[in-house]
Amino acid sequence: PARALMIFLGLHLDQSQGLFMQQPLWLLALPGLIPFVYARPTVAAWWALLYLSVVLPGAMQLGRYGGGGPIGRYAWAAAFLWVVPLRYWLERLNGQARRWLNVALAVIAVVQIVAAARWIPAPRLIMPKLEEDLAVRESLAAPAVRPLLPSFYFWDFVSYWAYLPNLVAIVVILALVAWGANQVRASRTT
């Protein structure tokens, strides 16, 4: 279970394998999770089951992150499911928040351009090297940036809880979901 949990988190947050790192747009869907559950609980339950049915088998297999195939591929099939909670978050944005959305989209575009500029000339970078040492590991991030980004490649399957960038990433994820929950609470009290 500890191994499956680490890989499950890695499929979302790891600097190479992580769905949210490969496509930061899906981070904007996190505040929409609670509004989605509140507005359509039955559909949200089916959505969650579908999402988990795609992501969990990859997290529970014996070969960590699937061995030698392209990084992040176990979450690719589930990525577009994030469109649904994204829609619920976008629906709740007011004028001020829409301006921030434009800033977020610009930052996401820059991240995607930087990643593409790194891996298009060297496609081997999208092939994993299951290496705990960030200096040696293949990554979409440049070596100088890797120590600042989440990493879920720990061989003992427990040390990742003590790695500061991982803790920061988990707190950010929880904060985004809590923001969405706060939006629901605020709309119910008005």
N, C-alpha and C positions, 0 to 999 in steps of 0.2 A: 504493500500500500504506500509506503514512503516513496518508493521509486516511481510509482504511477502518479502520485501527487506532484512530485518534482517535475516529471516530464509533462504532465497536464499544464502546470503553471508555465513551463518552458515553451510549450506550444503556443502560448499567448504572449509571454513576456521576454523570452530569451532574445539576446541581441541578434542572433542569426535565425533561430527556429521560430521565434515569436510572431504570431499573426499581427499583434498590435505594433510590433517593431517594423515588420515588413510593409504594413499599410496602416500608418497612424490615423487614417480617416476613421477606422473602426473604433478608435478611442472615443470619438464623438458620439458613438452609439451607446456608450455605457450610461450616461445620464438618462437615456431613454428606456432603460430596462424596467425601472419601477413604474413609470407612467404606462408602459406597455402592459405590465402585469395588472396594474390597477384598472386600465381601460378594457382589457380583453383577457381575463385570467385563464380561460380555457384555451384560447389560441396561444397564449404565452406558455402554458404548460406543454402543449404539443410542440411549440417552437423549441423549448428547452430539451425535450426528449429527442427531437430530430438533431439538434446541435450536438448533444452528448453522444448520440449514436454514431456520429461521424468522427468526433474528436477523441472520445474515450478509448476506442480500440487501439489507436495509434499510441496513446499514452500508456497502455497496459501491455504492449508487446515486449518480447524479450530483447530485441535489438534496439538499443536506445536511439530514439529519433529515426528509427528505420534503417540504420546503417549508412550506406553510401549514396542514397538518392539525393535529389535536390533539397536544400534546406526548407523547412516549413511546409512541405507538401502535405502533411497529415491534416493541416488546418485549412488548406486551400479550398477544399470542397465545402467547408462550413463558412468560409469568409463572407459570402454574399448573404448569409442569413442575418448578418448584422445590419442589413438595410432596414429591416423591420423596426428594431428599437431606435435606429437613427431617425426614422420617419417620426416616431413619437416624440423624440427630443426636439427635432426641427419644428414640429407643430407648436411646441410650447415657447419657442423663442420670441422675445419681444424685440423692439427696435434696437435697444442697446446691445443685447446679446447677438443680434444678427451682425453687428459690426465686428464683434469678436469672432464670429464664425468666419468672416472674410479673412481676418488675420490668421486664424487657425488653418484655413485652407491654403493660404499662401505659405505658411511654415511647412505644411504637409507636402506641398508641391516642391519646395526646396529640398526637403529630406529625400523625397523620391528621386529628384534629379541627381543629388549627391550619390545616392546608392546606385543608381543606374550608371553614373559616370565611373563608379568603382568597378561594377561587375560586368558591364558590357564588354570592355576591352579584355577582361580576364574572367571568362565564364566559370573557371574552376572555383571561383570564390563562392558560388552557390552550391558547391558540393561540400558536405560537412566533413570536418576533421574532428572527431570526438576527442578533443583535447581540453583538459581543464586549464592548462596554461594559456592565458589569453594572448600572450605574445606569439605563440605558435599556432593557435587555432585559426582556422579559416572563418572569416566573419564578413558581413556586409559593412561593418564599421572599420575605419582605419585603425591601425594598431594603437595610436596615441589615445584614441577615444574609448577603446574597449574596456579599460578598467572603470570607466564612469557608467557603463551600461549594464543592465541586468544580465546575469549569466546563470544558466541552470544546467551545467555540465559537471556537477560535483560527483565524484566517484563514490562517496559514502552515502549519497542520497539524503543527507541531513544538513550538511554544512551550508547549504544555500540559504538557510534561515538566518545565518549570521553574516551573510554578505550584504553590506550596506546598500549597494545599488538595487539588489533584489527587494529589500525591505522598502526602499523608497518607491519602487515600481508598484508593489502591492498596496502601499498606502495611497498612491495616486489612483489606482484602480478603485479602491474602496471609496475614496473621496468623490470620484466621478459618479459612482452609483449613489452615494449619499446625497449628492447634489440633486440628482433626479428624484430621489425620495423626498427631499425637502420641497421640490417643486410641486409634487403631488400634495404634500401636507399643506403647503401655502394655498394651493388652489381649493382645497377642501374647506379651509377656514374663511375664505372670502366669499 
